[in-house]
Amino acid sequence: MPIIVEATYEDGVLKPARPLPLSEHEQVQVEVTIRRRPSTEEAVEAVRRGFGLLRWRGDVATLERLALDAEFDPQESP
């Protein structure tokens, strides 16, 4: 059964964001998927494209601020 965990690559070592349910010296196979954050321009364009789909009643500037705020980034959530 695969285990999916977020990790950060630092000083040549992958450091998991949480402890792994593994025994000491257990052999594993690792598949790495690089996650790239969109640029500000890409994020703003995505917000503009989806603006009408959300039934958002506020203004575009507020929606852009919410979309770009790291507090609301699903990648930053626990």
All heavy atoms as a GROMACS GRO file, in nm:
protein
  622
    1MET      N    1   0.084  -0.117   0.000
    1MET     CA    2   0.000   0.000   0.000
    1MET      C    3   0.089   0.125   0.000
    1MET      O    4   0.178   0.137   0.084
    1MET     CB    5  -0.088  -0.003   0.125
    1MET     CG    6  -0.171   0.121   0.140
    1MET     SD    7  -0.293   0.110   0.272
    1MET     CE    8  -0.190   0.150   0.411
    2PRO      N    9   0.066   0.219  -0.094
    2PRO     CA   10   0.153   0.338  -0.099
    2PRO      C   11   0.125   0.433   0.017
    2PRO      O   12   0.014   0.442   0.067
    2PRO     CB   13   0.117   0.403  -0.232
    2PRO     CG   14  -0.016   0.351  -0.269
    2PRO     CD   15  -0.030   0.217  -0.203
    3ILE      N   16   0.228   0.503   0.057
    3ILE     CA   17   0.219   0.609   0.156
    3ILE      C   18   0.256   0.738   0.084
    3ILE      O   19   0.361   0.746   0.022
    3ILE     CB   20   0.318   0.586   0.272
    3ILE    CG1   21   0.288   0.455   0.343
    3ILE    CG2   22   0.314   0.703   0.370
    3ILE    CD1   23   0.397   0.415   0.441
    4ILE      N   24   0.168   0.836   0.090
    4ILE     CA   25   0.198   0.965   0.027
    4ILE      C   26   0.225   1.064   0.138
    4ILE      O   27   0.145   1.082   0.229
    4ILE     CB   28   0.081   1.011  -0.062
    4ILE    CG1   29   0.058   0.909  -0.173
    4ILE    CG2   30   0.109   1.150  -0.118
    4ILE    CD1   31  -0.063   0.938  -0.258
    5VAL      N   32   0.340   1.129   0.131
    5VAL     CA   33   0.380   1.225   0.234
    5VAL      C   34   0.451   1.342   0.168
    5VAL      O   35   0.524   1.325   0.071
    5VAL     CB   36   0.470   1.157   0.341
    5VAL    CG1   37   0.600   1.110   0.280
    5VAL    CG2   38   0.496   1.249   0.457
    6GLU      N   39   0.427   1.461   0.219
    6GLU     CA   40   0.499   1.580   0.173
    6GLU      C   41   0.640   1.575   0.231
    6GLU      O   42   0.660   1.529   0.344
    6GLU     CB   43   0.428   1.707   0.222
    6GLU     CG   44   0.287   1.723   0.170
    6GLU     CD   45   0.282   1.746   0.021
    6GLU    OE1   46   0.367   1.820  -0.033
    6GLU    OE2   47   0.192   1.690  -0.043
    7ALA      N   48   0.736   1.621   0.154
    7ALA     CA   49   0.875   1.625   0.201
    7ALA      C   50   0.944   1.745   0.140
    7ALA      O   51   0.902   1.797   0.037
    7ALA     CB   52   0.948   1.496   0.162
    8THR      N   53   1.052   1.786   0.204
    8THR     CA   54   1.134   1.896   0.155
    8THR      C   55   1.275   1.843   0.132
    8THR      O   56   1.327   1.766   0.212
    8THR     CB   57   1.140   2.010   0.261
    8THR    OG1   58   1.007   2.053   0.287
    8THR    CG2   59   1.222   2.128   0.210
    9TYR      N   60   1.334   1.882   0.021
    9TYR     CA   61   1.470   1.842  -0.012
    9TYR      C   62   1.566   1.947   0.042
    9TYR      O   63   1.562   2.063   0.002
    9TYR     CB   64   1.485   1.827  -0.163
    9TYR     CG   65   1.619   1.776  -0.206
    9TYR    CD1   66   1.654   1.643  -0.187
    9TYR    CD2   67   1.710   1.860  -0.268
    9TYR    CE1   68   1.777   1.594  -0.228
    9TYR    CE2   69   1.834   1.812  -0.310
    9TYR     CZ   70   1.866   1.679  -0.289
    9TYR     OH   71   1.989   1.632  -0.330
   10GLU      N   72   1.649   1.909   0.139
   10GLU     CA   73   1.746   2.001   0.199
   10GLU      C   74   1.880   1.931   0.216
   10GLU      O   75   1.886   1.819   0.268
   10GLU     CB   76   1.699   2.047   0.337
   10GLU     CG   77   1.577   2.136   0.337
   10GLU     CD   78   1.535   2.174   0.477
   10GLU    OE1   79   1.603   2.136   0.574
   10GLU    OE2   80   1.432   2.241   0.491
   11ASP      N   81   1.986   1.996   0.174
   11ASP     CA   82   2.122   1.945   0.194
   11ASP      C   83   2.138   1.801   0.145
   11ASP      O   84   2.200   1.718   0.211
   11ASP     CB   85   2.164   1.956   0.342
   11ASP     CG   86   2.161   2.099   0.392
   11ASP    OD1   87   2.202   2.189   0.316
   11ASP    OD2   88   2.118   2.121   0.507
   12GLY      N   89   2.076   1.769   0.033
   12GLY     CA   90   2.091   1.636  -0.026
   12GLY      C   91   2.005   1.528   0.037
   12GLY      O   92   2.020   1.410   0.006
   13VAL      N   93   1.910   1.566   0.124
   13VAL     CA   94   1.827   1.468   0.195
   13VAL      C   95   1.680   1.507   0.184
   13VAL      O   96   1.645   1.624   0.200
   13VAL     CB   97   1.867   1.462   0.345
   13VAL    CG1   98   1.778   1.366   0.422
   13VAL    CG2   99   2.013   1.423   0.359
   14LEU      N  100   1.593   1.409   0.159
   14LEU     CA  101   1.449   1.433   0.164
   14LEU      C  102   1.404   1.426   0.309
   14LEU      O  103   1.428   1.327   0.378
   14LEU     CB  104   1.373   1.326   0.083
   14LEU     CG  105   1.368   1.347  -0.066
   14LEU    CD1  106   1.301   1.226  -0.133
   14LEU    CD2  107   1.292   1.473  -0.101
   15LYS      N  108   1.337   1.532   0.354
   15LYS     CA  109   1.292   1.538   0.493
   15LYS      C  110   1.139   1.538   0.494
   15LYS      O  111   1.075   1.636   0.455
   15LYS     CB  112   1.346   1.663   0.561
   15LYS     CG  113   1.497   1.664   0.567
   15LYS     CD  114   1.549   1.787   0.635
   15LYS     CE  115   1.702   1.782   0.640
   15LYS     NZ  116   1.759   1.896   0.709
   16PRO      N  117   1.078   1.426   0.539
   16PRO     CA  118   0.931   1.417   0.542
   16PRO      C  119   0.871   1.521   0.637
   16PRO      O  120   0.930   1.555   0.740
   16PRO     CB  121   0.904   1.276   0.594
   16PRO     CG  122   1.031   1.201   0.576
   16PRO     CD  123   1.140   1.302   0.583
   17ALA      N  124   0.752   1.570   0.601
   17ALA     CA  125   0.683   1.668   0.683
   17ALA      C  126   0.624   1.606   0.809
   17ALA      O  127   0.592   1.676   0.904
   17ALA     CB  128   0.572   1.734   0.600
   18ARG      N  129   0.608   1.475   0.810
   18ARG     CA  130   0.555   1.405   0.928
   18ARG      C  131   0.626   1.271   0.941
   18ARG      O  132   0.683   1.221   0.844
   18ARG     CB  133   0.404   1.386   0.916
   18ARG     CG  134   0.363   1.301   0.796
   18ARG     CD  135   0.211   1.287   0.790
   18ARG     NE  136   0.166   1.227   0.667
   18ARG     CZ  137   0.162   1.096   0.643
   18ARG    NH1  138   0.201   1.010   0.734
   18ARG    NH2  139   0.119   1.050   0.528
   19PRO      N  140   0.622   1.210   1.059
   19PRO     CA  141   0.686   1.078   1.075
   19PRO      C  142   0.622   0.973   0.984
   19PRO      O  143   0.502   0.978   0.958
   19PRO     CB  144   0.661   1.045   1.222
   19PRO     CG  145   0.634   1.175   1.288
   19PRO     CD  146   0.567   1.261   1.184
   20LEU      N  147   0.703   0.880   0.939
   20LEU     CA  148   0.654   0.773   0.852
   20LEU      C  149   0.634   0.645   0.933
   20LEU      O  150   0.712   0.615   1.022
   20LEU     CB  151   0.754   0.747   0.739
   20LEU     CG  152   0.780   0.865   0.646
   20LEU    CD1  153   0.891   0.831   0.548
   20LEU    CD2  154   0.654   0.904   0.574
   21PRO      N  155   0.531   0.568   0.900
   21PRO     CA  156   0.505   0.443   0.972
   21PRO      C  157   0.593   0.330   0.920
   21PRO      O  158   0.546   0.231   0.864
   21PRO     CB  159   0.356   0.417   0.943
   21PRO     CG  160   0.336   0.476   0.807
   21PRO     CD  161   0.426   0.596   0.802
   22LEU      N  162   0.724   0.345   0.939
   22LEU     CA  163   0.820   0.247   0.888
   22LEU      C  164   0.908   0.196   1.002
   22LEU      O  165   0.934   0.268   1.098
   22LEU     CB  166   0.910   0.311   0.782
   22LEU     CG  167   0.841   0.370   0.658
   22LEU    CD1  168   0.940   0.448   0.575
   22LEU    CD2  169   0.774   0.262   0.578
   23SER      N  170   0.955   0.075   0.985
   23SER     CA  171   1.051   0.019   1.081
   23SER      C  172   1.190   0.069   1.046
   23SER      O  173   1.219   0.102   0.929
   23SER     CB  174   1.050  -0.134   1.074
   23SER     OG  175   0.923  -0.184   1.102
   24GLU      N  176   1.276   0.078   1.146
   24GLU     CA  177   1.414   0.120   1.124
   24GLU      C  178   1.480   0.028   1.020
   24GLU      O  179   1.464  -0.094   1.026
   24GLU     CB  180   1.490   0.116   1.257
   24GLU     CG  181   1.620   0.192   1.256
   24GLU     CD  182   1.601   0.344   1.243
   24GLU    OE1  183   1.496   0.396   1.284
   24GLU    OE2  184   1.693   0.408   1.191
   25HIS      N  185   1.550   0.085   0.923
   25HIS     CA  186   1.623   0.014   0.816
   25HIS      C  187   1.531  -0.057   0.718
   25HIS      O  188   1.578  -0.140   0.640
   25HIS     CB  189   1.726  -0.084   0.875
   25HIS     CG  190   1.823  -0.020   0.966
   25HIS    ND1  191   1.921   0.066   0.921
   25HIS    CD2  192   1.836  -0.025   1.100
   25HIS    CE1  193   1.991   0.110   1.023
   25HIS    NE2  194   1.941   0.057   1.134
   26GLU      N  195   1.403  -0.027   0.720
   26GLU     CA  196   1.310  -0.088   0.624
   26GLU      C  197   1.340  -0.034   0.484
   26GLU      O  198   1.362   0.086   0.465
   26GLU     CB  199   1.166  -0.056   0.662
   26GLU     CG  200   1.064  -0.130   0.579
   26GLU     CD  201   0.924  -0.121   0.637
   26GLU    OE1  202   0.908  -0.071   0.750
   26GLU    OE2  203   0.832  -0.164   0.569
   27GLN      N  204   1.346  -0.122   0.385
   27GLN     CA  205   1.372  -0.082   0.248
   27GLN      C  206   1.243  -0.032   0.184
   27GLN      O  207   1.138  -0.092   0.201
   27GLN     CB  208   1.425  -0.202   0.168
   27GLN     CG  209   1.560  -0.251   0.215
   27GLN     CD  210   1.670  -0.152   0.178
   27GLN    OE1  211   1.682  -0.109   0.065
   27GLN    NE2  212   1.751  -0.116   0.277
   28VAL      N  213   1.252   0.078   0.112
   28VAL     CA  214   1.136   0.136   0.044
   28VAL      C  215   1.174   0.177  -0.097
   28VAL      O  216   1.292   0.189  -0.130
   28VAL     CB  217   1.080   0.259   0.120
   28VAL    CG1  218   1.033   0.221   0.260
   28VAL    CG2  219   1.182   0.371   0.126
   29GLN      N  220   1.074   0.200  -0.178
   29GLN     CA  221   1.094   0.255  -0.312
   29GLN      C  222   1.031   0.394  -0.311
   29GLN      O  223   0.919   0.411  -0.263
   29GLN     CB  224   1.026   0.167  -0.416
   29GLN     CG  225   1.040   0.219  -0.557
   29GLN     CD  226   0.974   0.124  -0.657
   29GLN    OE1  227   0.962   0.005  -0.631
   29GLN    NE2  228   0.931   0.177  -0.768
   30VAL      N  229   1.102   0.493  -0.361
   30VAL     CA  230   1.054   0.631  -0.354
   30VAL      C  231   1.027   0.682  -0.495
   30VAL      O  232   1.110   0.668  -0.584
   30VAL     CB  233   1.160   0.722  -0.286
   30VAL    CG1  234   1.115   0.866  -0.285
   30VAL    CG2  235   1.189   0.672  -0.146
   31GLU      N  236   0.910   0.742  -0.513
   31GLU     CA  237   0.876   0.811  -0.638
   31GLU      C  238   0.860   0.958  -0.603
   31GLU      O  239   0.786   0.993  -0.510
   31GLU     CB  240   0.746   0.758  -0.696
   31GLU     CG  241   0.705   0.828  -0.823
   31GLU     CD  242   0.578   0.770  -0.883
   31GLU    OE1  243   0.556   0.649  -0.869
   31GLU    OE2  244   0.502   0.848  -0.943
   32VAL      N  245   0.930   1.046  -0.672
   32VAL     CA  246   0.930   1.188  -0.640
   32VAL      C  247   0.851   1.264  -0.746
   32VAL      O  248   0.876   1.250  -0.865
   32VAL     CB  249   1.074   1.243  -0.632
   32VAL    CG1  250   1.074   1.393  -0.607
   32VAL    CG2  251   1.152   1.170  -0.524
   33THR      N  252   0.757   1.346  -0.700
   33THR     CA  253   0.683   1.436  -0.787
   33THR      C  254   0.713   1.577  -0.740
   33THR      O  255   0.691   1.610  -0.624
   33THR     CB  256   0.530   1.410  -0.777
   33THR    OG1  257   0.505   1.274  -0.811
   33THR    CG2  258   0.454   1.502  -0.870
   34ILE      N  259   0.766   1.658  -0.828
   34ILE     CA  260   0.802   1.795  -0.792
   34ILE      C  261   0.678   1.883  -0.803
   34ILE      O  262   0.609   1.882  -0.905
   34ILE     CB  263   0.913   1.849  -0.884
   34ILE    CG1  264   1.038   1.762  -0.868
   34ILE    CG2  265   0.944   1.996  -0.852
   34ILE    CD1  266   1.147   1.792  -0.969
   35ARG      N  267   0.650   1.955  -0.694
   35ARG     CA  268   0.535   2.045  -0.693
   35ARG      C  269   0.586   2.186  -0.714
   35ARG      O  270   0.670   2.235  -0.641
   35ARG     CB  271   0.462   2.035  -0.560
   35ARG     CG  272   0.396   1.900  -0.547
   35ARG     CD  273   0.324   1.882  -0.420
   35ARG     NE  274   0.249   1.998  -0.380
   35ARG     CZ  275   0.182   2.004  -0.267
   35ARG    NH1  276   0.183   1.903  -0.186
   35ARG    NH2  277   0.116   2.112  -0.234
   36ARG      N  278   0.534   2.249  -0.816
   36ARG     CA  279   0.575   2.386  -0.849
   36ARG      C  280   0.458   2.480  -0.818
   36ARG      O  281   0.346   2.456  -0.859
   36ARG     CB  282   0.609   2.395  -0.997
   36ARG     CG  283   0.657   2.531  -1.042
   36ARG     CD  284   0.676   2.539  -1.192
   36ARG     NE  285   0.554   2.538  -1.268
   36ARG     CZ  286   0.478   2.645  -1.292
   36ARG    NH1  287   0.509   2.762  -1.244
   36ARG    NH2  288   0.367   2.635  -1.363
   37ARG      N  289   0.487   2.585  -0.744
   37ARG     CA  290   0.385   2.686  -0.718
   37ARG      C  291   0.366   2.770  -0.845
   37ARG      O  292   0.464   2.803  -0.912
   37ARG     CB  293   0.429   2.780  -0.606
   37ARG     CG  294   0.425   2.718  -0.471
   37ARG     CD  295   0.463   2.826  -0.370
   37ARG     NE  296   0.445   2.779  -0.237
   37ARG     CZ  297   0.333   2.796  -0.168
   37ARG    NH1  298   0.232   2.860  -0.220
   37ARG    NH2  299   0.322   2.749  -0.046
   38PRO      N  300   0.242   2.804  -0.876
   38PRO     CA  301   0.222   2.891  -0.992
   38PRO      C  302   0.279   3.030  -0.964
   38PRO      O  303   0.285   3.074  -0.850
   38PRO     CB  304   0.070   2.896  -1.006
   38PRO     CG  305   0.017   2.859  -0.873
   38PRO     CD  306   0.119   2.770  -0.809
   39SER      N  307   0.320   3.096  -1.070
   39SER     CA  308   0.366   3.234  -1.056
   39SER      C  309   0.246   3.322  -1.021
   39SER      O  310   0.131   3.282  -1.036
   39SER     CB  311   0.428   3.284  -1.187
   39SER     OG  312   0.327   3.296  -1.286
   40THR      N  313   0.273   3.440  -0.974
   40THR     CA  314   0.165   3.533  -0.941
   40THR      C  315   0.080   3.558  -1.064
   40THR      O  316  -0.043   3.561  -1.056
   40THR     CB  317   0.222   3.666  -0.887
   40THR    OG1  318   0.298   3.638  -0.769
   40THR    CG2  319   0.114   3.766  -0.856
   41GLU      N  320   0.144   3.575  -1.179
   41GLU     CA  321   0.070   3.601  -1.302
   41GLU      C  322  -0.022   3.483  -1.337
   41GLU      O  323  -0.136   3.502  -1.378
   41GLU     CB  324   0.166   3.629  -1.419
   41GLU     CG  325   0.246   3.758  -1.405
   41GLU     CD  326   0.365   3.744  -1.310
   41GLU    OE1  327   0.412   3.631  -1.284
   41GLU    OE2  328   0.409   3.848  -1.259
   42GLU      N  329   0.029   3.360  -1.321
   42GLU     CA  330  -0.053   3.241  -1.349
   42GLU      C  331  -0.171   3.232  -1.252
   42GLU      O  332  -0.283   3.199  -1.293
   42GLU     CB  333   0.031   3.114  -1.338
   42GLU     CG  334   0.135   3.099  -1.448
   42GLU     CD  335   0.233   2.986  -1.420
   42GLU    OE1  336   0.266   2.961  -1.303
   42GLU    OE2  337   0.276   2.922  -1.518
   43ALA      N  338  -0.147   3.263  -1.126
   43ALA     CA  339  -0.254   3.258  -1.027
   43ALA      C  340  -0.360   3.363  -1.055
   43ALA      O  341  -0.481   3.335  -1.049
   43ALA     CB  342  -0.197   3.275  -0.887
   44VAL      N  343  -0.317   3.484  -1.087
   44VAL     CA  344  -0.412   3.591  -1.118
   44VAL      C  345  -0.494   3.555  -1.242
   44VAL      O  346  -0.616   3.574  -1.244
   44VAL     CB  347  -0.339   3.726  -1.135
   44VAL    CG1  348  -0.431   3.832  -1.196
   44VAL    CG2  349  -0.283   3.774  -1.002
   45GLU      N  350  -0.430   3.501  -1.342
   45GLU     CA  351  -0.502   3.463  -1.464
   45GLU      C  352  -0.603   3.353  -1.435
   45GLU      O  353  -0.715   3.355  -1.487
   45GLU     CB  354  -0.403   3.418  -1.573
   45GLU     CG  355  -0.469   3.379  -1.704
   45GLU     CD  356  -0.559   3.486  -1.763
   45GLU    OE1  357  -0.533   3.607  -1.743
   45GLU    OE2  358  -0.658   3.449  -1.831
   46ALA      N  359  -0.567   3.257  -1.351
   46ALA     CA  360  -0.661   3.150  -1.315
   46ALA      C  361  -0.782   3.207  -1.241
   46ALA      O  362  -0.896   3.165  -1.264
   46ALA     CB  363  -0.590   3.045  -1.230
   47VAL      N  364  -0.757   3.303  -1.153
   47VAL     CA  365  -0.867   3.368  -1.081
   47VAL      C  366  -0.957   3.441  -1.180
   47VAL      O  367  -1.080   3.430  -1.174
   47VAL     CB  368  -0.813   3.466  -0.973
   47VAL    CG1  369  -0.924   3.556  -0.920
   47VAL    CG2  370  -0.750   3.388  -0.860
   48ARG      N  371  -0.898   3.513  -1.272
   48ARG     CA  372  -0.979   3.588  -1.370
   48ARG      C  373  -1.061   3.493  -1.457
   48ARG      O  374  -1.178   3.520  -1.485
   48ARG     CB  375  -0.889   3.675  -1.457
   48ARG     CG  376  -0.830   3.792  -1.383
   48ARG     CD  377  -0.756   3.886  -1.478
   48ARG     NE  378  -0.687   3.989  -1.406
   48ARG     CZ  379  -0.743   4.098  -1.354
   48ARG    NH1  380  -0.872   4.115  -1.365
   48ARG    NH2  381  -0.672   4.188  -1.289
   49ARG      N  382  -1.002   3.380  -1.499
   49ARG     CA  383  -1.075   3.283  -1.583
   49ARG      C  384  -1.192   3.221  -1.507
   49ARG      O  385  -1.297   3.196  -1.564
   49ARG     CB  386  -0.981   3.172  -1.631
   49ARG     CG  387  -0.894   3.210  -1.748
   49ARG     CD  388  -0.830   3.089  -1.814
   49ARG     NE  389  -0.783   2.990  -1.718
   49ARG     CZ  390  -0.658   2.982  -1.670
   49ARG    NH1  391  -0.568   3.068  -1.709
   49ARG    NH2  392  -0.624   2.889  -1.584
   50GLY      N  393  -1.173   3.193  -1.378
   50GLY     CA  394  -1.277   3.126  -1.301
   50GLY      C  395  -1.371   3.218  -1.228
   50GLY      O  396  -1.464   3.172  -1.161
   51PHE      N  397  -1.351   3.348  -1.242
   51PHE     CA  398  -1.428   3.444  -1.164
   51PHE      C  399  -1.579   3.423  -1.175
   51PHE      O  400  -1.649   3.416  -1.076
   51PHE     CB  401  -1.391   3.587  -1.206
   51PHE     CG  402  -1.461   3.694  -1.127
   51PHE    CD1  403  -1.424   3.719  -0.997
   51PHE    CD2  404  -1.564   3.768  -1.183
   51PHE    CE1  405  -1.488   3.818  -0.922
   51PHE    CE2  406  -1.628   3.866  -1.109
   51PHE     CZ  407  -1.590   3.891  -0.979
   52GLY      N  408  -1.632   3.409  -1.293
   52GLY     CA  409  -1.776   3.392  -1.311
   52GLY      C  410  -1.829   3.258  -1.267
   52GLY      O  411  -1.948   3.242  -1.238
   53LEU      N  412  -1.743   3.156  -1.260
   53LEU     CA  413  -1.786   3.022  -1.222
   53LEU      C  414  -1.814   3.009  -1.073
   53LEU      O  415  -1.888   2.920  -1.031
   53LEU     CB  416  -1.679   2.920  -1.262
   53LEU     CG  417  -1.643   2.916  -1.410
   53LEU    CD1  418  -1.525   2.822  -1.431
   53LEU    CD2  419  -1.762   2.869  -1.491
   54LEU      N  420  -1.756   3.095  -0.992
   54LEU     CA  421  -1.765   3.082  -0.847
   54LEU      C  422  -1.892   3.142  -0.788
   54LEU      O  423  -1.921   3.122  -0.671
   54LEU     CB  424  -1.644   3.148  -0.780
   54LEU     CG  425  -1.508   3.090  -0.815
   54LEU    CD1  426  -1.398   3.176  -0.755
   54LEU    CD2  427  -1.498   2.948  -0.764
   55ARG      N  428  -1.966   3.218  -0.868
   55ARG     CA  429  -2.081   3.293  -0.818
   55ARG      C  430  -2.037   3.388  -0.704
   55ARG      O  431  -2.108   3.407  -0.607
   55ARG     CB  432  -2.192   3.200  -0.772
   55ARG     CG  433  -2.249   3.120  -0.886
   55ARG     CD  434  -2.367   3.040  -0.844
   55ARG     NE  435  -2.413   2.965  -0.960
   55ARG     CZ  436  -2.482   2.855  -0.952
   55ARG    NH1  437  -2.515   2.805  -0.836
   55ARG    NH2  438  -2.520   2.793  -1.061
   56TRP      N  439  -1.917   3.437  -0.718
   56TRP     CA  440  -1.858   3.529  -0.621
   56TRP      C  441  -1.933   3.660  -0.627
   56TRP      O  442  -1.959   3.715  -0.733
   56TRP     CB  443  -1.710   3.549  -0.655
   56TRP     CG  444  -1.640   3.649  -0.572
   56TRP    CD1  445  -1.608   3.777  -0.608
   56TRP    CD2  446  -1.591   3.633  -0.439
   56TRP    NE1  447  -1.541   3.840  -0.507
   56TRP    CE2  448  -1.531   3.754  -0.401
   56TRP    CE3  449  -1.593   3.528  -0.348
   56TRP    CZ2  450  -1.472   3.773  -0.278
   56TRP    CZ3  451  -1.535   3.547  -0.225
   56TRP    CH2  452  -1.475   3.668  -0.190
   57ARG      N  453  -1.971   3.712  -0.515
   57ARG     CA  454  -2.047   3.837  -0.510
   57ARG      C  455  -1.958   3.957  -0.478
   57ARG      O  456  -2.003   4.071  -0.481
   57ARG     CB  457  -2.159   3.826  -0.407
   57ARG     CG  458  -2.251   3.709  -0.437
   57ARG     CD  459  -2.392   3.744  -0.403
   57ARG     NE  460  -2.482   3.629  -0.411
   57ARG     CZ  461  -2.533   3.580  -0.522
   57ARG    NH1  462  -2.501   3.634  -0.637
   57ARG    NH2  463  -2.614   3.477  -0.521
   58GLY      N  464  -1.831   3.929  -0.449
   58GLY     CA  465  -1.737   4.038  -0.420
   58GLY      C  466  -1.669   4.086  -0.545
   58GLY      O  467  -1.706   4.052  -0.657
   59ASP      N  468  -1.566   4.166  -0.526
   59ASP     CA  469  -1.494   4.221  -0.640
   59ASP      C  470  -1.374   4.133  -0.676
   59ASP      O  471  -1.330   4.050  -0.596
   59ASP     CB  472  -1.449   4.365  -0.609
   59ASP     CG  473  -1.358   4.368  -0.489
   59ASP    OD1  474  -1.408   4.350  -0.376
   59ASP    OD2  475  -1.236   4.389  -0.507
   60VAL      N  476  -1.321   4.152  -0.795
   60VAL     CA  477  -1.208   4.073  -0.844
   60VAL      C  478  -1.084   4.092  -0.756
   60VAL      O  479  -1.014   3.996  -0.726
   60VAL     CB  480  -1.176   4.108  -0.991
   60VAL    CG1  481  -1.050   4.037  -1.038
   60VAL    CG2  482  -1.291   4.073  -1.082
   61ALA      N  483  -1.059   4.213  -0.710
   61ALA     CA  484  -0.940   4.241  -0.630
   61ALA      C  485  -0.941   4.161  -0.499
   61ALA      O  486  -0.839   4.104  -0.460
   61ALA     CB  487  -0.930   4.390  -0.599
   62THR      N  488  -1.055   4.152  -0.434
   62THR     CA  489  -1.064   4.074  -0.310
   62THR      C  490  -1.045   3.926  -0.338
   62THR      O  491  -0.975   3.856  -0.264
   62THR     CB  492  -1.201   4.097  -0.241
   62THR    OG1  493  -1.214   4.236  -0.212
   62THR    CG2  494  -1.212   4.017  -0.112
   63LEU      N  495  -1.105   3.877  -0.445
   63LEU     CA  496  -1.090   3.736  -0.481
   63LEU      C  497  -0.943   3.705  -0.514
   63LEU      O  498  -0.890   3.602  -0.472
   63LEU     CB  499  -1.179   3.701  -0.600
   63LEU     CG  500  -1.182   3.555  -0.642
   63LEU    CD1  501  -1.226   3.466  -0.526
   63LEU    CD2  502  -1.273   3.536  -0.761
   64GLU      N  503  -0.875   3.795  -0.585
   64GLU     CA  504  -0.733   3.776  -0.614
   64GLU      C  505  -0.651   3.771  -0.486
   64GLU      O  506  -0.564   3.685  -0.470
   64GLU     CB  507  -0.681   3.888  -0.704
   64GLU     CG  508  -0.725   3.878  -0.848
   64GLU     CD  509  -0.676   3.994  -0.932
   64GLU    OE1  510  -0.605   4.083  -0.880
   64GLU    OE2  511  -0.708   3.995  -1.052
   65ARG      N  512  -0.679   3.861  -0.391
   65ARG     CA  513  -0.606   3.863  -0.264
   65ARG      C  514  -0.626   3.731  -0.190
   65ARG      O  515  -0.530   3.673  -0.139
   65ARG     CB  516  -0.653   3.979  -0.177
   65ARG     CG  517  -0.573   3.994  -0.048
   65ARG     CD  518  -0.624   4.108   0.038
   65ARG     NE  519  -0.763   4.098   0.076
   65ARG     CZ  520  -0.810   4.015   0.172
   65ARG    NH1  521  -0.728   3.938   0.237
   65ARG    NH2  522  -0.938   4.012   0.201
   66LEU      N  523  -0.748   3.681  -0.185
   66LEU     CA  524  -0.775   3.554  -0.118
   66LEU      C  525  -0.706   3.438  -0.190
   66LEU      O  526  -0.653   3.347  -0.127
   66LEU     CB  527  -0.925   3.528  -0.110
   66LEU     CG  528  -1.003   3.623  -0.020
   66LEU    CD1  529  -1.153   3.601  -0.036
   66LEU    CD2  530  -0.961   3.606   0.125
   67ALA      N  531  -0.706   3.441  -0.321
   67ALA     CA  532  -0.646   3.333  -0.399
   67ALA      C  533  -0.494   3.330  -0.383
   67ALA      O  534  -0.433   3.222  -0.387
   67ALA     CB  535  -0.682   3.347  -0.546
   68LEU      N  536  -0.433   3.444  -0.360
   68LEU     CA  537  -0.287   3.451  -0.352
   68LEU      C  538  -0.234   3.448  -0.210
   68LEU      O  539  -0.114   3.432  -0.190
   68LEU     CB  540  -0.237   3.578  -0.422
   68LEU     CG  541  -0.266   3.584  -0.572
   68LEU    CD1  542  -0.229   3.722  -0.626
   68LEU    CD2  543  -0.193   3.475  -0.646
   69ASP      N  544  -0.321   3.460  -0.110
   69ASP     CA  545  -0.278   3.463   0.031
   69ASP      C  546  -0.232   3.324   0.073
   69ASP      O  547  -0.305   3.227   0.062
   69ASP     CB  548  -0.394   3.510   0.118
   69ASP     CG  549  -0.351   3.542   0.259
   69ASP    OD1  550  -0.258   3.475   0.312
   69ASP    OD2  551  -0.409   3.634   0.318
   70ALA      N  552  -0.109   3.314   0.124
   70ALA     CA  553  -0.054   3.186   0.165
   70ALA      C  554  -0.137   3.119   0.275
   70ALA      O  555  -0.139   2.997   0.287
   70ALA     CB  556   0.090   3.204   0.215
   71GLU      N  557  -0.210   3.198   0.353
   71GLU     CA  558  -0.294   3.142   0.459
   71GLU      C  559  -0.399   3.046   0.403
   71GLU      O  560  -0.439   2.951   0.467
   71GLU     CB  561  -0.364   3.256   0.534
   71GLU     CG  562  -0.457   3.208   0.642
   71GLU     CD  563  -0.531   3.321   0.712
   71GLU    OE1  564  -0.503   3.439   0.683
   71GLU    OE2  565  -0.617   3.290   0.795
   72PHE      N  566  -0.444   3.071   0.280
   72PHE     CA  567  -0.549   2.990   0.220
   72PHE      C  568  -0.494   2.887   0.121
   72PHE      O  569  -0.570   2.821   0.051
   72PHE     CB  570  -0.651   3.079   0.151
   72PHE     CG  571  -0.712   3.180   0.245
   72PHE    CD1  572  -0.682   3.314   0.234
   72PHE    CD2  573  -0.797   3.138   0.346
   72PHE    CE1  574  -0.736   3.406   0.322
   72PHE    CE2  575  -0.852   3.230   0.435
   72PHE     CZ  576  -0.821   3.364   0.423
   73ASP      N  577  -0.363   2.874   0.114
   73ASP     CA  578  -0.300   2.780   0.022
   73ASP      C  579  -0.317   2.637   0.075
   73ASP      O  580  -0.271   2.605   0.183
   73ASP     CB  581  -0.152   2.812   0.008
   73ASP     CG  582  -0.081   2.730  -0.097
   73ASP    OD1  583  -0.136   2.627  -0.141
   73ASP    OD2  584   0.030   2.769  -0.135
   74PRO      N  585  -0.384   2.548  -0.001
   74PRO     CA  586  -0.402   2.411   0.048
   74PRO      C  587  -0.271   2.339   0.071
   74PRO      O  588  -0.262   2.248   0.154
   74PRO     CB  589  -0.482   2.342  -0.063
   74PRO     CG  590  -0.510   2.442  -0.166
   74PRO     CD  591  -0.445   2.571  -0.128
   75GLN      N  592  -0.166   2.378   0.002
   75GLN     CA  593  -0.036   2.314   0.022
   75GLN      C  594   0.025   2.351   0.156
   75GLN      O  595   0.111   2.280   0.207
   75GLN     CB  596   0.061   2.355  -0.090
   75GLN     CG  597   0.015   2.308  -0.227
   75GLN     CD  598   0.107   2.356  -0.335
   75GLN    OE1  599   0.216   2.405  -0.310
   75GLN    NE2  600   0.065   2.343  -0.459
   76GLU      N  601  -0.019   2.460   0.214
   76GLU     CA  602   0.035   2.505   0.342
   76GLU      C  603  -0.049   2.455   0.460
   76GLU      O  604  -0.011   2.469   0.574
   76GLU     CB  605   0.040   2.658   0.347
   76GLU     CG  606   0.129   2.720   0.240
   76GLU     CD  607   0.274   2.678   0.253
   76GLU    OE1  608   0.322   2.664   0.366
   76GLU    OE2  609   0.340   2.659   0.150
   77SER      N  610  -0.164   2.396   0.431
   77SER     CA  611  -0.252   2.348   0.538
   77SER      C  612  -0.198   2.222   0.600
   77SER      O  613  -0.131   2.143   0.533
   77SER     CB  614  -0.393   2.323   0.483
   77SER     OG  615  -0.446   2.442   0.433
   78PRO      N  616  -0.228   2.197   0.728
   78PRO     CA  617  -0.180   2.075   0.794
   78PRO      C  618  -0.250   1.950   0.741
   78PRO      O  619  -0.352   1.952   0.686
   78PRO     CB  620  -0.214   2.096   0.940
   78PRO     CG  621  -0.302   2.215   0.947
   78PRO     CD  622  -0.298   2.285   0.817
   0.00000   0.00000   0.00000
